[in-house]
Amino acid sequence: MKITVIGTINKDLILPFHGAPIESFGGIFYNIAVLSQLCREDGQIIPVSFIGEDVKINIDAIFEKVANVYTEGLIPIEQKNHKVILEYESPSKRREKALFNFPPLTWNEVKPFLDSDMVIVNMVTGWDINKKTFLKISKKVRSKLYVDVHFLVMGIDKLGRRFPERPDSIEDWINGSRFVQMNRREYQIIASDMGEVEFYRTKCKPDQIILITNGSKGVDAVFMDYGKVAVRHYDAPELSSVIDPTGSGDVFGSAFVFNYLKTNDLEESIRFANIAAAANTQLQGTNEMQLLQEAMEKLTVGSPK
């Protein structure tokens, strides 16, 4: 199983709703950590990201110990690493500030790493790649392309603070990928008051699978089922508490991709990904990601409605 992950490795400073601040790597580091664990020795995980000069030694040291992560796509850059400050007002609401922004990855930088079973494009910053590069990726690997919309629908002010902003070209991004993940807030920015069925009929192509995550409320999957648009809901596991929800969407996407490549079963893959995302909320940043599978084993997931 060979999976390429395109996006940005962040330095995260997490200010939880309760508890002490957490410093860890974030962004596609979540994708890499999850896939590396799940794929084990049978996998090849290829991250593509710039790496700031202030963290290069640390990143090199981490991945030298992980046999199934291939670092040819990590590109050193002479600046501080992209940093995100996440301040939680509640377990589900937070403010974000981005510092030391990277430039977009170019087509020549991502092109060598597209020969994989699945390519994940995680728009961690919103400009990890530009639309021209994305459309080239889509032309080459659309049937095995998984896009997490993420900050593609968020702008940034001069102080690095994020705010909702719907790009005029969002349909190009959505149609360019077979699998599209967004959270409920991102869906509302994109679709406004449009229901899922109407959105799929007017904005999507018949082969697409749209996954709308909604934290503890679970996931809605929208797809074509025997000629009709189906909307199916999958409950998340019940949790007595949340330690840190950061990165749960990234964990969901990675776990889904892994299980889908393994089983080709949409419903089973969503349930598996729901468990992984819920288990992630029991861990602190990526610092405890090695405990993910142990946390997953303690959880159960509901059935589709």
C-alpha positions in Angstrom: 0.0 0.0 0.0 1.6 3.2 -1.2 0.0 6.6 -0.2 1.2 10.1 -1.0 0.2 13.0 1.3 0.6 16.5 -0.1 0.2 19.5 2.2 2.0 21.2 5.1 3.7 20.0 8.3 2.9 22.6 10.9 4.4 23.5 14.2 1.3 23.6 16.5 0.8 25.5 19.7 -2.4 24.2 21.1 -4.2 26.1 23.9 -6.8 23.6 25.1 -10.2 24.5 26.6 -8.9 22.9 29.7 -5.3 21.9 30.7 -1.8 23.0 29.8 -0.6 24.2 26.4 0.5 21.5 24.0 3.4 21.8 21.5 3.6 19.3 18.7 3.9 18.9 15.0 0.6 19.1 13.1 -1.0 19.5 9.7 -0.1 16.5 7.5 2.0 15.2 10.4 -1.3 13.7 11.6 -1.8 12.0 8.3 1.7 10.6 8.3 1.6 9.4 11.9 -1.7 7.6 11.4 -0.9 6.0 8.1 2.5 4.9 9.3 0.9 3.1 12.2 -1.9 1.5 10.3 0.1 0.4 7.3 3.0 -1.0 9.3 5.8 -2.7 7.3 3.6 -3.2 4.3 3.1 0.5 3.6 5.0 3.3 1.9 4.0 6.7 3.1 5.3 9.7 1.1 4.8 13.1 2.6 5.3 16.2 0.3 5.8 19.4 2.3 8.3 22.2 2.8 10.3 21.9 6.0 11.6 25.0 7.8 15.2 25.2 8.8 14.3 25.5 12.5 12.7 22.0 12.6 14.6 20.1 9.9 16.9 18.3 12.4 13.9 17.2 14.5 11.9 16.0 11.5 14.8 14.1 10.1 15.4 12.4 13.5 11.7 11.4 13.8 11.4 9.9 10.4 14.7 8.1 10.5 13.1 5.8 13.1 10.0 5.1 10.9 10.8 2.5 8.2 7.7 3.1 6.1 7.9 6.9 5.8 9.9 8.0 2.7 11.2 11.5 3.0 12.2 12.3 -0.6 9.2 14.7 -0.8 10.2 16.8 2.2 11.8 20.0 0.8 14.1 22.1 3.1 13.3 25.9 2.9 15.4 28.7 4.4 12.8 30.1 6.7 11.0 29.3 10.0 8.6 26.4 9.7 4.9 27.2 9.3 3.3 27.6 12.7 -0.3 27.5 13.9 -1.6 28.7 17.2 -4.9 27.0 18.1 -6.9 28.6 21.0 -10.0 26.6 22.1 -13.0 28.4 23.4 -14.8 25.1 23.8 -14.0 21.5 22.7 -15.6 22.2 19.3 -14.8 25.9 18.8 -11.4 27.5 18.4 -9.6 30.5 17.0 -6.5 30.0 14.8 -3.6 32.1 13.8 -1.0 31.2 11.2 2.6 32.4 11.2 5.7 32.0 8.9 3.7 31.0 5.8 5.2 28.7 3.3 4.9 29.3 -0.5 2.7 26.9 -2.5 4.3 23.6 -3.6 4.8 23.6 -7.4 3.9 21.0 -10.0 7.5 20.0 -10.4 7.8 19.4 -6.6 4.8 17.1 -6.4 4.9 15.4 -9.8 7.5 12.8 -8.9 5.4 11.4 -6.0 2.0 10.7 -7.7 2.6 7.1 -8.6 0.7 5.8 -5.5 -2.4 3.8 -4.7 -4.0 7.0 -3.3 -3.0 10.6 -3.2 -4.2 12.8 -0.3 -4.2 16.5 -0.8 -4.8 18.1 2.6 -5.2 21.9 2.3 -3.7 22.7 5.7 -3.0 26.3 4.9 -5.3 26.8 1.9 -2.4 27.6 -0.4 -0.4 24.4 0.1 -0.8 24.1 -3.7 -2.5 26.5 -6.2 -5.4 25.6 -8.4 -3.2 25.2 -11.5 -1.0 22.6 -9.8 -4.1 20.9 -8.3 -5.7 20.6 -11.8 -2.6 19.0 -13.1 -2.6 16.5 -10.2 -6.3 15.8 -10.9 -5.7 15.2 -14.6 -3.1 12.6 -13.7 -4.7 10.8 -10.7 -8.3 11.9 -10.2 -9.7 8.4 -9.7 -7.4 7.9 -6.7 -7.3 11.5 -5.4 -8.6 12.4 -1.9 -9.0 16.1 -1.0 -9.5 17.5 2.5 -11.0 21.0 1.8 -9.8 22.4 5.2 -8.5 26.0 4.9 -9.3 26.2 1.1 -12.4 28.0 2.3 -10.7 30.3 4.8 -8.9 33.5 4.3 -6.2 35.1 6.4 -5.7 38.7 7.6 -2.5 40.6 8.1 -2.2 39.3 11.6 -2.4 35.7 10.5 -6.0 35.2 11.8 -8.3 33.0 9.8 -11.8 33.9 8.6 -14.4 32.2 6.3 -13.9 32.9 2.6 -15.5 31.0 -0.2 -13.2 31.0 -3.3 -14.9 31.5 -6.7 -13.2 28.4 -8.1 -14.2 26.0 -5.3 -16.2 23.8 -7.8 -13.0 23.1 -9.7 -11.4 21.8 -6.5 -14.4 19.7 -5.6 -14.9 18.2 -9.1 -11.2 17.5 -9.5 -11.2 14.7 -6.8 -13.1 11.5 -6.5 -13.1 11.7 -2.7 -13.8 15.1 -1.0 -13.8 15.6 2.8 -15.0 18.7 4.5 -16.4 19.5 7.9 -19.9 20.8 8.5 -18.8 24.4 8.8 -16.8 24.2 5.6 -19.8 22.6 3.8 -22.0 25.6 4.9 -19.4 28.0 3.5 -19.4 26.2 0.2 -23.1 25.3 -0.2 -24.8 28.0 1.9 -28.4 26.8 2.4 -28.2 24.1 -0.2 -29.1 20.6 1.0 -26.8 17.7 0.4 -28.8 16.1 -2.4 -29.1 19.4 -4.4 -25.5 20.1 -3.7 -24.4 16.8 -5.1 -26.7 17.0 -8.1 -25.5 20.5 -9.1 -21.9 20.6 -7.9 -20.5 17.0 -8.1 -19.9 14.3 -10.5 -21.6 10.9 -10.4 -18.4 9.0 -9.3 -17.7 11.2 -6.3 -17.9 10.4 -2.6 -18.4 13.4 -0.4 -17.7 13.0 3.3 -19.0 15.7 5.7 -17.6 15.4 9.2 -19.3 16.9 12.2 -17.2 16.1 15.3 -19.1 14.2 18.0 -22.2 14.1 15.8 -20.6 11.8 13.3 -20.3 11.9 9.5 -22.6 12.3 6.5 -21.6 10.5 3.3 -23.1 11.7 0.0 -22.7 9.5 -3.1 -24.5 8.0 -6.1 -26.3 4.7 -5.2 -27.9 2.9 -8.1 -28.7 6.1 -10.0 -30.0 8.1 -7.0 -28.1 10.5 -4.6 -27.8 8.9 -1.2 -27.2 10.7 2.0 -26.2 8.4 4.9 -25.3 9.2 8.4 -22.8 7.4 10.6 -22.7 8.0 14.3 -19.4 8.8 16.1 -18.5 6.7 19.1 -19.8 8.2 22.4 -17.1 9.8 24.5 -17.2 10.7 28.2 -14.5 13.4 27.7 -12.4 15.1 25.1 -8.7 15.8 25.8 -7.7 17.4 22.5 -9.7 17.4 19.2 -7.0 18.9 17.1 -6.2 16.9 13.9 -9.3 14.6 14.2 -10.3 15.5 10.6 -6.8 14.6 9.4 -7.0 11.3 11.3 -10.4 10.6 9.9 -9.2 11.1 6.3 -6.1 9.0 6.7 -7.9 6.1 8.4 -10.6 6.2 5.7 -8.0 6.0 2.9 -6.2 3.1 4.6 -9.3 1.1 5.2 -10.8 1.8 1.8 -7.7 0.7 0.0 -7.7 -2.4 2.1 -11.5 -3.3 1.8 -13.0 -1.2 -1.0 -16.0 -0.9 1.4 -17.3 2.6 1.9 -19.4 2.0 5.0 -16.8 -0.1 6.8 -14.2 2.5 6.0 -16.3 5.4 7.4 -17.0 3.4 10.6 -13.2 2.7 11.0 -12.3 6.3 10.4 -14.9 7.5 12.9 -13.3 5.3 15.5 -9.8 6.6 14.7 -11.0 10.3 14.8 -12.7 9.7 18.2 -9.6 7.9 19.5 -7.5 10.9 18.5 -9.5 13.2 20.8 -8.2 11.1 23.7 -4.5 12.0 22.9 -2.4 15.2 23.2 -1.5 16.5 19.8 0.7 14.1 17.8 2.9 13.6 20.8 0.9 10.5 21.9 0.0 9.3 18.4 1.7 6.0 19.1 -1.2 5.2 21.4 -3.8 5.7 18.7 -4.6 2.0 18.0 -4.8 1.2 21.7 -7.3 4.1 22.1 -9.3 2.8 19.0 -9.7 -0.6 20.6 -11.6 0.9 23.5 -14.2 2.5 21.3 -17.3 1.3 19.4 -19.2 3.0 16.6 -22.8 3.3 15.8 -24.7 2.1 12.7 -25.8 4.2 9.7 -29.2 5.9 9.9 
